[in-house]
Amino acid sequence: MLRQIHVRECYSTQDVLKEQLLLSPSESILVSCENQISGRGRGQNQWTSLPGSLCFSLDFEPHPIVSFTAIEIAVILTDFFHQKNIDLKLKWPNDLWTNDLKKCGGILVQGIKDQLLAGIGINIYTLDKQFGGIYDEVQAIDKKEFAHEIAHFLKTHRIHSPEELKLKWLKRCGHYLKCVKITDGNQAIEGFFSGLGEFGEAIISTPVGPQAIFNGSLRLI
């Protein structure tokens, strides 16, 4: 059974979730909020909480191939919105895009002892033109109920087969077979995004052959 904790404001739902799991390690817990002050993204990035942002964290059993966990969550999220007649695109390694390729969501998976914590931020709508929103217009949303609905869907629609997962992910990838640049620190590789490797790494076709990239920030070029 999933126990939900909903707060008016917090620095990070992941931090609240960590505290709660230390107190009740055997429970399945969802933490959601009305406003997140200092959400985290990959690396040193932050997730900016906007008026239409939905931010929540939950414990999540790892995929049989652990490094596929964030990819699995991303695919299940697109399945969730597809049932609401909203089609989203996926961006490697852990972002959601609108159909016009604007970021509207992100996923951060972290470990605590033998558990994985999934932090999810989604722009249900946004007034900031540099980002995208699930809906084009302002929506009245019950963040507590919406977070619970999505979390329940994530828990009950797992995709355990790596091959099925990769096929579904590629079908919804917004940059499959397109020219991209992946930057990791001072290193950058350019080429055509040709698929996912056996651990979820990006496979980039370059003039010197295929390159496997495990970390980095991707953009279209």
Secondary structure, 3 states (H helix, E strand, C coil): CEEEEEEEEECCHHHHHHHHHHHCCCCEEEEEEEEECCEECCCCCEECCCCCEEEEEEECCCCCCHHHHHHHHHHHHHHHHHCCCCCCEEECCCEEECCCCCEEEEEEEEEECCEEEEEEEEECCCCCCCCCCCCCCCCCCCHHHHHHHHHHHHHHCCCCCHHHHHHHHHHHECCCCCEEEEEECCEEEEEEEEEECCCCCEEEEECCEEEEECCCEEEEC
